[in-house]
Amino acid sequence: MLIKPSHYDDEGYVIQWGRSAIPSNTLAALNTLAMDCVTRQVLGENVRIQVEIHDETNTVIPIKRIITRIRNGLGGMIGFVGVQTNQFPRSLDLGKPFLEASIPVVIGGFHVSGCFAMLKEMPPDIQQALTEGFTLIAGEAEGHLDTILNDAYRKRLKPYYNFLSNTPSLEGIPPPFLPASLVKRTFRQLSSFDAGRGCPFQCSFCTIINVQGRTSRSRSADDIEALIRANLQQGVWRFFITDDDFARNKDWEPILDRMIQIREKEGFQLSLIIQVDTMCHKIPRFIEKAVRAGCHNIFLGLESLNPESLAGTKKRQNKIGEYRKMLQAWKSHGCTTAVGYILGFPADTPSSIAHDIEILKNELPVDIVEFFILTPLPGSEDHQQLYERGVWMEPDMNAYDLEHVTMAHPQMTKVELSEAYRMAWQSYYAWDHMEILMRRAAASGEPVVKLMFLLLCFYGCIMLEGVHPLEGGVVRWRGRRSRRPNLPVEPAWVFYPKQIRIGVTTAWKWCALGWKLNQLRRKVENDPTKLQYSDVSLISFPDESEDDLDLHQTYGPLLAINRLAK
């Protein structure tokens, strides 16, 4: 049994939806590896292995039914996969009934792997898991799942397994695959796969480089093509490629060439979301081929406009002088650009954050901005240094969701940083700016209706649902008894009327927001001068003329000082 856990909201309820926003690539990867174990009969010819997978973000886990089925069979194992730091407390709570029923439970993912990779001593939550009888797995499962299954079957599971020193090659390994029944539980029926793992950069807030390494490991173009064709056969054609930086995948070109073949010569639909770095426009043919392959939704880790903040976190690959050129290059191909932007760097203040957001709005042709609070995730260099120095960090791992303040800031109180985070969303997604975003899209050949849909999702999740859009979905539900154990279970006569009231009110607000945005879209699309629209963000200036922009007026001198210091 493979389960991708969710985590608790601020009221202690598990975040679950009728349709969740994005699929779990780790769940897809483990599903394929487990099915490969079934095919190879790793437990022997006479032992039948049955694989069942659940994503708690869009499914209520049937704990009692699972326990009954395992007891009525010859045994079983529960595997919590892809567990992030904020999901670790939920994993422990969800796993306890299985342990009490004498069913082994293993937990893997970035939290466990990050702690094993970077800490000399295990933190209290990891020690608690070991004490309670959970088995912890650090590292990647490829090449090791046979061992775990055999040990579980023979009731000899170890307290933990550490595979971090043995990062597997991905060539010839069955790629991640989810059946259409699970893909349909995601928003827009989106599936995912990793074309490669590892990242060459050194960002101090990142956990990937310390868990998956800094050496690029790629799947072959043959494997990716086979995966896509298998998905096309079940009607799945939208994919999120989860590589931390697809532009640095050494096999990006042959992989894109196969996708171009599928789209242009065979006529199949193919839509891709990719993550790239801010210098990807310097790679010859990359943007052109990515667009031809179906990459019309691009995510970039912009993180900050301040060169000092970028240098302080070792994100030296980001060059603010290239931001506009890179974004304009994607925009000129009709692509939708989304960027991640981190608040809470040491130099940030409420006023500097507000100022930088105005630069984002006015001078960079960005469509969607995803705001995050700087968080010392276990597995990152930031967390390691704070942990070893004994600096206070939030002890509740459920708060490590990039939306809550989890460490002290030198210039802002916890309340001030939280308020700056809330105001950032309100400022960027102000009504007048959303109209500007639609006008830029219309002038650039980007489908305005698609952008309207994204604005609805991002603004609505934050303002109406109170969760980050990446944890969002369609139709939120709350289970009365799935509340965090340290909080009381509300009486039925209180809980259900309240949930009905919340559901009706929220649904009405969603409809009203959708109607208003659609009216705005119609206004923009019916404007006969829409193709003539332009603003500072869309204009390409000679390099020397860009010095007059607020971006360069604010941070150009600091960038020059940093260059001289080198």
N, C-alpha and C positions, 0 to 999 in steps of 0.2 A: 504494500500500500504506500503510494507516494503522495505526499500532501505538501502543497505550497501554502504556508500560513499567512494570515493577514496580521493586522495589529490593532490595538485599541485606540479609539478616539478620546477626546478630552473628557468625555463623560463615562469612559470605561467600556463602551460597547464596541464589539468587533466591527471593523469597517467592511461591509459587504454590499454587493449590488446585484441587480438582476443581470446586468452586463457590465463587466469591469473594463477599465480603460485599456490596459495593455496586457499581453500574455506573459507568462513566466517562461523565459528561455531555459532556465535550469530545469524546470519541470519537463519541458520538451526534450531536453538532452537526456535526462535520467529515464524518461519513458522509452526513448529509443535504445539506450544502453540495456535497460531491463528486458525489453522485447528481444534484443539480441541474445541475452542470457537464456531466454525461453527457447529460442531457435537452437542454440548450441547445447541445450539440456545440461547446464552447468552443475546441477544437483544430481545428475544421474538419469538414465533413461526411464526409470520407473517413477520419477518424481515429477509431478505436474506443477508448473509455476504459473500462477495467475497474477497478472499485473492490473492494478486499479489505480487511477490517478484522480486527484481532486485539487482544485484551486479554491482556497477558502475565500478569496476576494469575490467570487461569484457563486459559491456553493456552500450550503450548510453541511458541515461534516457530520455524517450519521454515525456517531461514536458507538452507540449501543448496537446498531446493526453490524458494524464492522467487527466488534468484539464477538458477537454471536457467530458470525461467519467463520472467523478465525478459530474459535473454540470448536466449532463443528467440523472443521477440517483437520489437517495434520499440523497446523501451526502457521505462523505468519510473522511479519515484521512491519512496523510502521516507520517510514522514512520521511522526516521533514526536510525538504530540499530548498536550496537557494535562500536560506534564512538570513535576512539582513538584521542589523543590530536592533532596529525598532521592532522586529518581529520575534526576537528571541524570548521575551517574557510570555508572549502568546503561545509560542511553541511549548514552553515548559508547562503552562496551564493546560493546553490541549492534550499534551502527552501523558499527563498523570493518570487519567482513567485507564489508559492502555497498560501502563506499568502496573497499576493496581490489579489488572486482570492478568498479570504475568505475561504480557505481550511485549517483546523487546522494542525499544524505540531508539532510533538513531537520528542525530541532527547534524546536518552539514550546511555549508553556506559561508558567506563572507564574514559573518561575525565570529564564528568559531575559527575559521581559517586565519582571520586577521589577528585574533588574540594569540594563536599559536605562533604566527609568523613574527610578531613584533614585541611580545612581552616575555620577560624572563620569568615572571610569576603570573599565574592565572588570576583574573579578577574574580570578585565574589560570585557573580552570576554563573560563570563557568564552573567554579568549584561547587556551587549549589547543584548544577545539573549532574555533575559526576557523583556527588553524594546521593542524589535521589535515584541514581541507577540508569540515567541516560547514557547512551554511547555517542561520543562526539567524533566527527570526521573532519579533519583539516586537509584541504587540498582538493584536487579534481578527481572525479570518480572513474574516468576513463582508465582502463587497465586494472582497476581495483574492485569493481563491483562484484566480480566472481568471488573474491575473498570474503567480502562482507556477507553475501548471501550464504555462502558455505558455513561461515562461522555462526550466523543466525540460525540456520537450519539445524546445525549440530549443537546449538545452545552453548557456544563458547565465545560469544562476542566479548571483545576487550572493552575496557572503559573508554579508550579513544584510539584512533588511527591517525597517523600523521603522514600524509603523502605529499607534503609541500615541496620536498626536495626532488620530487620526481614528476616534473611537469610533462605531460604526454604530448607526443606529436599528434596532430589532428588528421593527418592524411590517412585515408582508409578507414577512419573511425566513423561509424554510423552517425550522420548529422541529426540535429534536433528535429523532432517531428511530433506534432499534436494531431490527433484525429479531429475531423471536422466537427464532431459533436462538442468538443471542448472549445474549438476556435469560435463556434457560434455563440459562446458565452462571453466573448469579448466584443467590445465596441467596434463596429465596422468589420467584424469578422477578421480580425488581424491576427496573424501568426508571427513567428519569429525564428531566427536562427543566428548563430554566430559564424561568420565566415573566417574568423580568426580570433586569437586571444593574445593578450599582452599589449603593453603600450611602451614606446621608447622614451617617454618624457618622465619627469621627476616631481610632479606636483605634490606638495607636502600634505595636502588634504585628501589625497586619493588613496584608496585601498587596493585598487586593481594591480598596481605595479608591484605591490608586496605580496599579493596572493597568486596572481597569474604571471607575474614576471614582466620584465621589460623587453624581452625578446619576442618578436612577432612569430606566432605559429599559425599557419593558415590551413584551411581545408582546401582541397584541390578543386579546380573548376569543374571537374567531372562529378565530384560529390555534390557540389552546390547545384549543378544542373539537374542531377538525378532527384535531389530533394525538391526543387521547384516543380519538376514535372510530376512528382508524386502528389504534391499539393494541388496542382492544377487539375489532376484527375478527380480530386474530391471537392473541386469548386472553390479552392482557396487561392487567392492571387494577390492578397495584400500582405506585406511582410515588413517587420521591423528588424533590420540587421543590427544586432546588439554589440558589434565591435565597438570598443571604446573610441576608436579612431579608424574608420574604414579607409581613410585616405592613406594611412601608413601600413595598411595590409600589403605585404609585398606582392601578392597575387591579385591586387584589385583589378588590373586591366584584363587578364584572361577571364576573370569572373564576370566582369561587366560585359565583355564580348559575348559570352554565352547568353546573358540576359538580353542583349541587343538582338541576337539571333532569334530568340524565342518571341520577342515582341515584334520586330520589324519584318522578319521573313516568314514566321509562322503565324503571326497575327493574334497571339494570345495577349490578354490583358495582364499587366504586371505593374504594381504600384509598390514603391519601396520608401521606407524611412531610413536614413543613414545618419550616423554621427561622424563629424569630421572636425579637423582643427582649423584655426583661423588663417593658416597659410596654405590651405589646400588649393587655392586658385593659382599658386605658383607651379603646381605639378602639370606638365604638359598633357593635354587631352583629358584630364581627370573630370572636370566639370562637364564638358561636352559629352563624354561617354556615359557619365553617371545619369545625365538627363535622358539620353537616348535609351538607357536601360530601364527607365521608369522611376528614377530618384527625383521626385518633385517635392519632397518634404525633407528639409535639411535641419539637423540640430547641431549647434555649435556651442562649445564651452567658452563663451566670452568672459565670464567670471567677474571681470572688473574693467573699468576704464583707467584706473590709476596704475601706472607702471611700477610704483613703489609696492603696491599690494601684490601685483603679479610677481615681482622679483622676490618678495618676501615669502611667497609660497612656492618658489622655484618653477613657476609657470612662465619660463622665459621664452617659450615658443610663441606666445601671444605678443604681437607687435601692434600697438594701437594705431600706428601709422598705416597699417594694412587693413584695418577693420572695414573701412568704407569701400575700398577696392574689392575686397573679398565678397562682401554682402551685395554690392552692386553687380558683381559677376553672376551670382546666383539669381539675383532679381531679373537680370537681363534675359535669363532663360525661363522666366515665368515660374520660378520655384518659390515655395513658401519657406521662409526662414524662421526658425525658433532658436532662441539662445538661452543658455543658462546664465544667471547673474547672481553672484553671491554677495550677501550683505553681512557685515560684521567683521571685515578685515580691521586690523589694529588702527589704521588711519581713518576709518569711517566715522562720521558723526551724522546726526540727523540732517544737518544742513548740507553736508557734502553728498549724502545719499540722494537727497531731493534734487540737488544741482545736477548730479550725474544722470539721474533719470530724465531730466529735461534734455540733456545732450542725447541720450538714447532716443528720445521721442523725436527730436528735431533734426538730428544730423546723421543718423544711421538708419538705413532702410531695412529695419527689422520688422517682422510681422508679429511674432509672439515672443514675449519674454517670460521665462519661468524663474521666479525669484526663489532663492534659498538662503537660509541662515548658515553661516560658516559653522560647521559642526566637526568636532574631533572624533571621527569614527574610528573605532578599534580596527587596527590594520593599517592606519595611516601614520605617517611620520609625526604629524601634529599630535595625535593621541599618545603615541609612544613617549614623546618628549614631556608632555604634560603629566602623564602617568608616572614616569620615572622621577620627575621633580616634585611629585606629591601635590600638584596644583589641583584645586577643586574643580570637579566636573560633575555634571548631573548624574546621580547614582541610578536613576530610573532609565533603563535602556529603551523603554517604550517611547521616550521623548526624543530619541535620536533619529528623527524622521526629516530633518533639514527644515522643519517649520518652527521648532522651539529653540529657545536659547539654552544651551547646555554647558556653557563655560563663561567665566567672567570676561568682560570687555574693558579695555583700559580707558575708554572715553564715554561709554554709555552704560547706564544701568540696564538690568534685565527688562524692565518695563519700557525704557526708551528704545531699546533695540527691537523689542516685539512690536512697538507702535510704528517704528520706522519700516519694519517689514510689511505691516498692514497698509501703511500709507503708500508704499511702493506699488502695491497692486492697484490701489485706488487711483493713483496718479497715472500710471501707464494705461490702465483700462478706463480712463475717463471718456465720457461720451464723445467729446469733440475730437479726441485723439483716435478713437475707433473709426470715426468717419474719415479721418486722414489716412488711416491704414487701408481702408477700403478704396479710397481714391488712388493711392499708390498702386494697389493691386490691379485696379482697372487699367491704369496707364501702362502697367508693365506686362500685361497679358496674363496675369495670374487670375484664376477663376475667383471672382468675388464671393460667390456663394460658398466656396470651400473656406475662405478666410472668415466669412460671417459665422460659419458653423464652428470654427475653432475659437473665435472670440466668445461665442455663446458658451462653449464648454469651459474655457479657462476662466472667464469672468464669473460664470454661474457656480462653478465648483468652489471657488474661493468665497464669493459673496453670499451664496445661497446655501451651500452645503457645509461650508467651513472646513473643507479638506483641500489639500493640494491637488491640482488637476491630474497629476500622475497617479494619484490614488483615487481618482474619481470614477464615475461610471453612470449608468442609467438605472434609476429607481433604487434608492437606498432602502435597505431594510435593517432592522435591529431585532436581535433575538433577546427576549426578556431574560432568559437564563444564561445568555452568553456574555454576561457582563464580567468585568475583571473581578477575581475572587475577593479582593480587598474592599470592594464596594457592595452595598446591599442590593439584593434583587427586589425590584419594585413590585408592589402588589399588582395583580392583574387589572383590578378596577382603576388603578392609577396609570399603569403603563400603557394599556391599549388605547384608551381614549386620547391620551397625550400623543401617541404615535399617529393615530388617525388625524388628529388636528395638525400635527407637524407635516404629515404627508400631503394633506389637502392644501395647506398654506404654501408649502414649498412647490408643489406642482403648479399652483396658480402663478407663483412668481416666475417659475421657469417659462410658462406659456407667455406671460407678459413680456419677459425679457426677449424671448424669441420673436415675438410679434414686433417689438420695437426695432430690434436689429434687422429684421427682414424689411421693415419700412425704410430703414436707413440704406440697406442694400439696393432697394428699388430706386431710391432717390439718386444714388451714385450711378447705377447702371443706366438709368434713363436720362442722365445728363448728356446732352449732345457734345459737350466739350471734354468728356471724360478722358479721351486719349491725349489731350493736350495738357493734362494736369502735370505739374512738376513742383518740386520743392528742393530745399538744400540737400536732403538725403539722397535724392536721385541724380543730382548733377555731378558730373565728373570734372573736377577742377585740375589744372596743372598743380604739381606738388607744392610749388611755392605759394600758390593761392590758397591752399588749404590751411596755411598758417593763420588765416583770419578766422577760422572756425573756432567755436567755443571749446571743442575737444582739444585742439592744439594750443589754444591760448591758455587753457587750464593745465594741461599735462605735458605739452611740448617742452617747456623749460626743464621739468623734472626728468623727462626722457633724455634730454641732452646732457644733464648733469650725470645721470647714470652711465651714459656712454663715455663721458670724459673720465669717470671714476674707474672704468675698466682699462 
